[in-house]
Amino acid sequence: MTLADVAPMKKARIRALQDDFAPYERQRLIDLGAVPGTEVQVRGAAAFGGLRAYGLRGAIIGLRQQQAQRILVEEVA
């Protein structure tokens, strides 16, 4: 499952970042704390599907759908 598949207000745990991220994108996500084992919560979405807001280690970050589809997660109960 990917981060893009997680329903609003649900939590997931990051399993891996796919290899097709550009190096600068991957490093930015890692710097923000998007590493395996980190819990992330879907906080909200733009009205027309542009960006989604995610809670991650006390911060709120915005990711595009294409980025969220490349982050592998497992759902947290």
C-alpha positions as CSV (number, residue, x, y, z in Angstrom):
1,M,0.0,0.0,0.0
2,T,1.2,3.6,-0.6
3,L,0.7,6.8,1.4
4,A,-1.7,8.0,-1.4
5,D,-4.0,5.0,-0.5
6,V,-4.4,6.0,3.2
7,A,-7.8,7.5,4.1
8,P,-8.0,11.0,5.6
9,M,-7.3,11.1,9.4
10,K,-5.9,7.5,9.3
11,K,-2.4,6.7,10.4
12,A,0.2,4.6,8.6
13,R,3.9,3.6,9.2
14,I,6.4,4.2,6.5
15,R,8.0,1.0,5.2
16,A,10.2,2.4,2.4
17,L,10.7,5.2,-0.2
18,Q,10.8,3.8,-3.7
19,D,14.0,4.1,-5.7
20,D,12.6,6.4,-8.4
21,F,12.7,9.6,-6.3
22,A,15.2,12.2,-7.5
23,P,18.1,12.4,-5.1
24,Y,17.1,15.9,-3.8
25,E,13.5,14.7,-3.3
26,R,14.6,11.7,-1.3
27,Q,17.0,13.7,0.8
28,R,14.3,16.3,1.6
29,L,11.9,13.6,2.7
30,I,14.6,12.0,4.9
31,D,15.5,15.4,6.4
32,L,11.8,15.8,7.3
33,G,11.7,12.5,9.0
34,A,10.1,10.2,6.4
35,V,12.2,7.2,7.2
36,P,11.1,3.6,7.7
37,G,9.3,3.1,11.0
38,T,7.9,6.7,11.2
39,E,4.2,7.1,11.7
40,V,2.4,9.5,9.5
41,Q,-1.2,10.7,9.6
42,V,-3.3,12.1,6.7
43,R,-4.4,15.5,7.9
44,G,-6.3,16.9,4.9
45,A,-6.6,17.2,1.2
46,A,-7.0,20.0,-1.3
47,A,-10.5,20.3,-2.8
48,F,-9.4,19.2,-6.3
49,G,-6.8,16.6,-5.3
50,G,-3.6,18.7,-5.7
51,L,-1.9,18.4,-2.4
52,R,-2.5,16.4,0.7
53,A,-1.3,17.4,4.2
54,Y,0.4,14.8,6.4
55,G,1.4,15.0,10.0
56,L,4.9,13.7,10.4
57,R,7.1,13.9,13.6
58,G,5.2,17.0,14.8
59,A,5.3,18.9,11.5
60,I,2.7,19.2,8.8
61,I,4.0,18.7,5.3
62,G,2.3,18.8,1.9
63,L,2.9,16.2,-0.7
64,R,1.7,15.8,-4.3
65,Q,-0.2,12.6,-5.2
66,Q,2.7,11.5,-7.4
67,Q,5.1,11.7,-4.4
68,A,2.7,10.0,-2.0
69,Q,2.3,7.1,-4.5
70,R,6.0,6.4,-4.2
71,I,6.1,6.0,-0.4
72,L,5.3,2.5,0.8
73,V,3.4,2.2,4.1
74,E,1.5,-0.2,6.3
75,E,-1.7,0.8,8.0
76,V,-1.6,1.4,11.8
77,A,-4.6,0.3,13.8
